[in-house]
Each structure stands twice: as C-alpha cells, then as structure tokens.
Amino acid sequence: MIRITILGGGRWGTALGLLLSKKGFDLVFFERNPSVVDALRGGRDPYWGLEFSKKPMATNILDEAIEFSDLLLIALPTQAVREVLERSGLKGKIVVSASKGLEIRTYKRVSQIVKEVCKDCKVLALSGPSFAEEVAKGLPCAVVLAGEEVEVLREVKKLFHSETFRVYLSDDIVGVELGGALKNIIAIACGISDGLGFGDNARASLITRGLAEMIRVGSSLGGRRETFYGLSGLGDLVLTSTSSKSRNRTFGFLIGQGISSEEAQARIGQVVEGKETVKAVKKLTQELNLYAPISWAVHRVVVEGHSPKAVAQELLLRPPQREFESP
C-alpha cells in the first residue's frame, strides 16, 4: 500500500488527508502546531470533527515526514514552501502541489520552487474549485491534476480519483498553477465590490473581466489560453468569487465594509493567499508591461491602503476598451 506524506495540517491538507484515508493509504502529516498534531494522531481532524478511515501519523519533525514516503503532497501556504523544502534534504520524490499562489520575492509558482530545491523530483499540481470542508465531508467536486509526464500523471490520478473527487488531467502545469493563483486576486476584488454594496451586476462584470485579465497575464507567462477556461481557471474563479466560504472573497468583503486589511486578516485567522499573491503580480506585470487593472486596484486597496470606494471609482472611470483583443 502506497504511503503518502502531507506537508501541512491546515484545512486543505487535512481535507485531502481524509480523502486519501478513505482509500486506505498510510499517511503522515508534517505540521508545526502541536494541538493539530495531537488531533491528527488521535484519528480525528481538528477542524470539523471528522474521523479518518485509517488513523494517520503526524509529526513536527520534518525529516521523519520526508523519509516516510516517496510521494509528497504540499498543502502549505505558498510563502512557506521554500523555507520548508530547503530544510528537507528532498531528493527523487514525486511531489504534488496543492498550494495556490506565487512567491512574493521571486514571482515563482510552487512547482518552480520545488524544482529549484530538488532537480530530480517529479512535480505535479492539483487545483480546481474545491473548498476544503466540502472535500472533507465527501461532497462531490472536480479538480485538475497537471504535470509533464503522462505516465506519472495517470498513476497519481489513481491515488486521488473517486466518485466524489473527480480528477481530470492536463499537461499545462503553468496555466493550472497560474489559474489557481490569479483567481484569488479577482475574488478579493469581488468581495470588495460586494462589501461596497455594488450588487450582482458588478460582481458578474468583475468575474468576466477578471477572467480576461487572468488569461492576458497567464498566457504571457506561458500558460495556454484554454486552460484558464477550465477547472483551475474559470471553475475556481467562480467558486472563490461568489461563495461566503471563500477566504479571499470574505477578506475583500470586510475591506469593502471599511475594515482595514490588517483587521480583516485577523478576523479570518487563516492565510489569505490572494493578499500575498497580489504583491508578486503587481511587480511582475509592471516589469513585463502587462495590463492588469483589477490586480493593480486590489494592490492599491489591500497593500497601499487606499480607499476601496475611491479606487473602485477610478477603475470604473477608465476609458472603454475592446472586449476582446484583436487576433
């Protein structure tokens, strides 16, 4: 029976662990929080009170977790990935990234970070519209698994795929990762709009123009346009931009209601990936001369502290553009 190491015992890592546990795999979690480690060792998740079908192991010792298996599942905040992996002595593993974001300092995707740390690792990315709680409870969803080697993709798909967790395959790991990262910024924008009371029409417009921005930026960075119309792009964008369960939308909503970025983060009490990713996207798009008005507006509000209403007004007063770029 295959053994799997999960780096990160947060909600998403735990949800995927519950899924894999149902399939009978031996699991070990690496997690720094002692109370989470204790809960996982007891066979119950610390967030929703669900029992693992097969009791996992859990440790706060990284080397123990890494040595446990040949397959690593990364469910860490993106900004923590490099620091953890550089301490791991990682070699020759299959690594599946379930983290969504860009590293602020380097603008790199998680798969790029993994390849820098471990050149002989085979890296895949798992993404799509999938709230942790619903996955944990076995509610149906569909995701996409991306990588470069077809046989590895097919083998790893078998580990995750089930009647409630449908896994589609893609060889566009760049597009899949960028879709998962960029949609969080648009979700914050939609939350701000909702918090300001702009209504359903404005949200639909933001989602549509946000998708156009994701395609413009993502395809310029090497992703395929069609990937952004799939599960890791449009699918995840719609989910994250419209649901009250979305951390990124909720973060934006609180800001739209006049709460500071710092206070909004404190109220949520979990990592808001879009808050960090927007810093990387602002620098990257300016360096590459890419047009990203929604991302820039989110940056002005979230990072620079400008008034949400004033920034929204500036966004609305921009000169009209063609809806679609000329071929």
N, C-alpha and C positions, 0 to 999 in steps of 0.2 A: 504494500500500500504506500502510495506517494506521501511524503512528508513535506509540509509547506511552512515557511517562516513568514510571519506577517510583521512588518516593521511599522508599528503604530497601533495602539489600542484605543484610538478615538472611536467615534461613532461609525465612521466609514470602514475602518479596518475591522471593527467588531462585527458589523453587519456582514461583511464578506466572510469573516470567520464563521459566523453562524450558518451561512450558505454552504461553505465548504465542509463544515462539520456534519451537515445532513448527508453529505455524500461519503462520509466515513473516513475522511483524510485525517492523518495525525497533524496537529497544528502546534506551533509555538509562537507566542506573541512576544515582541520586544516592546516594552513600554516603561517609561520613567516614573509614572505616577504610581506610588505604592498601593493606594486603595484600588486602582484599576487592576493592577497585577493580582491582588488578593481576590478580587471578584472573579477574574478570569480563571484563576487556579481552582476556584470553587465550582466552576462549571456554569456560572450564570453571568450574563452580561450586565455591566454596571449602569446601563442607560435605560433599558426598557424592561428589565427583569426577566428576560427570556433565557431558557436553559439551552445549553449546547447539546446537540445529539450525541457528541463524543467529547468528553471533557478535554479542553486544550491544556497545554503547558503555557506558562508565562514567566518572563524573567526581565530584570532590568540590567542584565549583563549582556552586552551586545555580542561578544564573541560566542557565547553559548547559543544565542539565537541563530547567528550566521552559520555555525557549524552543523546545526540541526538538519538542514535540508539542502537540496540543490536548486530549489525554486524559492525565490523571494518575492513577496508581494509588498510593494511600497504604498503605505497609506499614511504618510507623514505630511505635515504642512510643507509646501514647496520650499520655503526658505530654510527649512531644517534638513533637507535631503542631503546636501553636500557634506555638511558637518558630520552627520551620522555615518554616511558611507565612507568618508575618508578615515574614520576610526575603525572601520570594519575589517580591513585586510581582504576585501572582496575579490574573489578570483573564480572565473569559469562557471558562474551561475546563470541560470535563466532568471531574469528579473522582469516582473510585471509591475508597471507603474499605474497606480490608481489615483495618483495625486494630480491636481489640475492647477496649473499656474506657471508663471515664468519667474526665474531667479532675478531679483532686482538688479544686482550688481553686473551680471553678465548677459541678461536677457535670454538665457538658455532655457530650453524645455527640459523636463525631468530626464527623458531618455538621453539627451546630450550630456547631462551631468553624470549619469550612470556610466556612459561610455568613456568619459574623461577619467573617471575613477577606476573603472575596470574595463580595459580594452577588449578582453576576451569574453565578456559577458554577452549573452543574447538578450536583447531588451525589447519588451513589448509594452503597449499602452492600452489600458482599459478605460473606456469613457462612455458617456451617454446619459440620458435622463433617468437618474436613479437616486432618489432620496434614501439615505441610509435606513431610516426607520421602516420604510415600506419593504426594502430588501430584507431587512432583519426579520420582518413578520411574514415573509414569504409571499408578498403580493406581487403580481406579475409585472415585469418590465423587460425592456430590450436594450442592449448595450452593444458597443462595437469593440473588438479586440484588434489592435493594429500592430504590425511588425513587418520585417523584411523577408523572413524565411517562411515559406508556405508550410513546410512540414512542422516546424516549431509552432506556428500559429494553430494548426489543426490539432496538435497534441495538447496544447494549453487550453484551447477551447473546450475540450472534453472535460477538463477539470471544473470549469465554471458553469457550463451549459446545463440547464434543467428546464422543466416545463414552466417554471415561473421566472427564470432568469435566462432569457434568450440571448445568445451571443452571436453576433454577425462578425464577419472578418473583413479586414481592409489591409492593403499594403501601403497606405498613405499615413504613416505614423506622424509625419509633420503636421498634416491637416487635422488629424484626430486630436493631437495634443493641443494645437493652437485653438481649435474649436472649443475644447474644454476650458481653456484659459481665458480666451477673449469674451466668451459669453457672460462671465461673471461681472465684467465691467458694465456690459449693457444691462444686466439685471439690477445693478446698483442704480443706473440711470432710471430704469423703470420704477424702482422703489422711490426714488426722489420725486419723480413725476406723480406717483400715487400719493405720496406724503403731502405734496403741494396741492392736491385735490384737482389735478388736471383731467382726470377722467379716463374712461376706457379708450376713447379715440386716440388720445395722446399716447397711451401705452402701446396700442397696436402700431402706431406710427413709429415709435421708438424701436419696437422689436423688428419691424421690417427694415428700417434704415440702419438699425444696429447690425442686422444680418449682412446688409450690403457693405458696411464698414468692416465686419469680420472677414468677408470674402476679399475685400480690397487689400487689407493688411495681410491676411493669411496666405493668399495666393502670391503676394510679393515676397513672402518669406519661404516659399517652396511648397506650400500645401496645394492640393488640387481643388479647384472651384467646387466640383460636385460633392466633395467631402463635407463642405460646410452646409449642404442641404440635407445631410444625413443625421444620424442619431447624436453624434458628438457635436454637431453644429446647431442646426435648427431645432432638433429634438430637445437638446439640453437647454438651449436658449429659451424656448417657450416655457418649459417647466420652471426654470430658475427665475424667470422674469415675471411670472404670474402667480406663483404659489406663496401663501403666507408661511409655509415651511422653509422657504429659501432664506438662508442666512444673508446672502448678498442683497436680495430684494428688501428684506427686513431692515438691514443696515441702512440702505438708501431711504427707505420709508421714514425711519426715525430722523434722519438728517433733514428730509423734506419737511418734517414737522417742527423743525427748529432746534433739534438736539445736535450737539457738537459731534464730530467724528469720534473723538475720544470716548465720550459718554455712550454713544451708540455701540461702539465696540465693547465697552464694559457691560452694557445691558445684555448683549448677545452672549458674551462669555465664551465664545468659541472663535476659531480662526475664520476670518472673512477673507478668502483668497483674492477676491477682486480688489480689495483695498490695497493689497501689496502689488498685484499684477499690474494695476494701472500705472504705477511708478515706472515699471520697466517699459510698458507700452508707450508712455509719453516720451521717454528718452529715445526709444528705438524708432518710433515713427518720425520724430524730428530729425534724427540722424540720417534716415533713409528718405526723407522728404515725402512721406506718405500722409495722405489726408485722412485724419481720424477725429472729426469734430466732437463726436459723442464722448469718446475716451478722453479727449482734452478737457471737455466740460466737466466730466466726473473728476478728473485730476484737480481742476481748479476748486471744486467744492470740497472734495474729501481731503486732499493733501495741502492745498494752499489756503483753505478756509474761507473762500468767497461765499457770498450769499447764494443759496440754491435758486431763489427766485430771480435774482439778477442774472445769474449765469444762464438759466433757462430762457430768459427773455432774449439774451444775446444769441443763443442758439436758434431761437425761432425767427430772429430778425436777419439771419444770414441771407444773402442773395439766393434766389431759386437756382437749382441745379437740374441737369437732366436726370431722370430717374435711373436710367441705365447708361453706363459708359459706352461710347461708340466702339464697335469692334475694331 
